[in-house]
Amino acid sequence: MTRSVLGRILTEEERRPPPELYERARWYACYTRARHEKRVAAALGERGIEAFLPMLEQLRQWKDRKKRVALPLFPGYVFGRFDLGSMHSVLTIPGVATIVRANGYPTPIPDRELENVRRFAAALGATGAEAEVRPFLGEGDWVRVMEGPFAGVEGIILELRGRRRVLVGLRAIGQGLEVDLDRFAVEAVAAPEREEATSPPGAGS
């Protein structure tokens, strides 16, 4: 039995994926078993499916030394670009637990959100800035960073104890990261629209 966000029980027809999701590839979040992200990303590529696993190098302390290791930006998630006709191929990859879904079927992620995370991850890697994990619902005042290493990154502006920060994330998985932006100018932008299954083939997400 599947319920909507309002608690209403969905009908069988409402739980059925729209036909458009079988017609062209979109981004989806694959939820993985613990520490299986790299294996799943590699397996998606081996099956001809574009994969995106944002990574961030971090300094970890071992018993006798420190070492830089690359860790997933969103632990437990790998992103794949496919149409729902390929869903069985994805779900049979060892380490894939499920494809994140809402209303009974997998939830597409807008291209704009994925590309924004790419820019954000690249800027974190280039600057070594520290980001803090936060829940991300996509609600608030959206801005775009206009200058500095995070230029072009979009997120929700936060004011915490006199510090300006921006929260970047993915609504489909409800996770985000925030980083200080005191030195950088921002401009207000419209929040990205959620992926619509009724988008015509070839339309931007």
C-alpha positions, 0 to 999 in steps of 0.5 A, a space after each residue: 500500500 502506497 501513500 502520498 505525501 498528504 497521507 492519501 492512499 494512492 490508486 493503482 493507476 497513480 502508482 504506475 509510472 507515466 509513459 514519458 519516463 520510459 521514453 527518454 533517460 532522466 537522472 535517478 538516485 540509486 540507494 546502495 548498501 553501505 560502502 558499495 557506492 564505487 562498485 555500483 557506479 562502476 557497474 552502471 558504467 559497465 551496463 552502458 548507463 551514465 553514472 555520477 558519484 560525487 566524491 570529496 577528498 578528506 583527511 583521515 587520521 589512521 593509527 600512525 599517519 594521516 591520509 587523504 581519502 575520497 569519500 562520497 559526497 552523499 553516502 549511500 547514493 549513486 546517480 544514474 541516467 536511464 529510462 525506466 525500461 532499464 530499471 530491472 538492469 539497475 536493480 539487479 546490480 549487486 549493492 543497489 538496494 532500491 531506486 528512490 521513489 515518490 508516489 509509488 514510482 522512481 523520482 526523476 531528478 532535474 538535470 539542473 540540480 545534478 549539474 549544480 551538485 557537480 559544480 559544488 563538488 568541484 568547488 569544494 575539491 578545489 578550495 578545500 572548504 568544509 561543508 556540513 551535512 544538512 536536511 534539504 527540502 528545497 524550501 527557502 530563498 534561492 540564490 546563485 553565487 556570482 563570484 569566487 570559486 563557487 560561482 554559478 552554484 545555486 542554493 538556499 541562502 542561510 543566515 546563521 549567527 551573523 554568517 552567510 551560508 548557502 545550502 546545496 542539495 538534492 530534493 529527491 534524497 532530502 540531503 544537502 551540504 552548507 558552506 560559508 559564503 561571506 565573501 562572495 556576492 549572490 543574486 536571487 534566482 527562481 527555485 528550480 522546477 521539479 522534474 515533470 514526467 510530462 516534459 516533451 522529449 528533448 526538453 530541459 529538465 
